[in-house]
Amino acid sequence: MKSVTEFPNFTLVQGLKTKTDLASEGKTPEEIQTSLGEKFKYEGDRLKHFVNAIDVAGQNAQNLKRVVVVTLAEGENTPFKATQVEAHHYVPEFLIEAKPAAAKTDSKGRGGKGGRGGGGRGEKSSPWGLSPEQKAEKKNKAPVAPKQG
């Protein structure tokens, strides 16, 4: 596949608007092509490619990034959504939108840092460990296991 030229979406949207305005005024296709050439300063093959790219952009307006004009070598497959006009293919390229991140769910599976989630550990009130009062309270609460004999 060999790229011949490309047209960005901004230029194509302006060209499409100009073309519809001229067509509503009753201009012939030749007059429209000449007016587009004068306005966008295209001539010859580039003007012909631009007019065809406007038609492709009109068919694929949603999320269009640009239209690339390519020629295919013998045996190459036609790209997706490509439109062939004479010996050239007009390939619309689209913007890829990022999908929103899925909302986090409250699950009792594994937690962060490799540990199991939701364990029975409480929050420490001090970064240095338990205070002497908390240690004494913990000792008093600890159940005493009966001796096995």
C-alpha positions, 0 to 999 in steps of 0.5 A, spaced: 500 500 500 502 506 497 500 513 500 498 518 495 495 524 500 491 525 506 486 530 508 485 532 515 478 532 518 478 539 519 479 541 512 474 535 510 468 538 514 469 545 511 469 542 504 463 538 505 460 545 508 462 549 502 460 543 497 453 543 500 452 550 500 454 551 493 449 545 491 444 548 495 445 554 490 444 550 484 451 550 482 453 544 477 458 539 479 464 542 475 462 549 478 463 546 485 469 543 484 472 549 481 470 553 487 473 548 492 479 548 488 480 556 489 478 556 496 482 550 498 488 552 493 488 545 490 488 543 483 489 537 478 489 530 481 490 533 488 483 537 487 480 530 484 482 527 490 479 532 495 473 532 492 472 524 492 475 524 500 469 529 501 464 524 499 468 519 503 468 523 509 460 525 508 459 517 509 463 516 515 462 523 519 462 519 526 469 520 529 473 521 523 480 523 524 482 523 516 482 520 509 488 517 506 488 516 499 492 510 497 494 505 491 494 498 492 499 493 489 497 487 486 494 482 491 493 486 497 487 486 500 482 492 500 482 496 507 476 496 512 471 501 509 475 503 504 472 506 497 475 505 491 474 511 485 478 509 479 485 506 481 485 509 488 482 507 495 480 512 500 481 510 507 477 513 512 481 513 519 477 514 525 479 516 532 479 511 538 476 513 544 478 511 551 473 507 554 471 509 561 474 505 567 470 500 570 467 502 577 471 498 583 466 493 586 466 492 594 469 485 594 471 480 599 477 477 595 484 479 595 486 486 597 492 490 595 499 488 597 498 480 596 494 479 602 488 477 603 482 482 603 478 484 609 482 480 615 481 481 622 486 486 623 484 493 626 487 500 625 493 501 630 493 508 633 500 509 633 505 508 628 510 505 634 505 499 636 500 499 642 501 503 648 502 500 655 495 501 656 492 498 650 497 492 651 494 491 658 487 491 656 489 486 650 492 481 655 485 482 660 481 480 654 485 474 651 481 468 653 485 463 657 486 456 653 485 450 658 491 446 659 490 439 656 493 433 660 
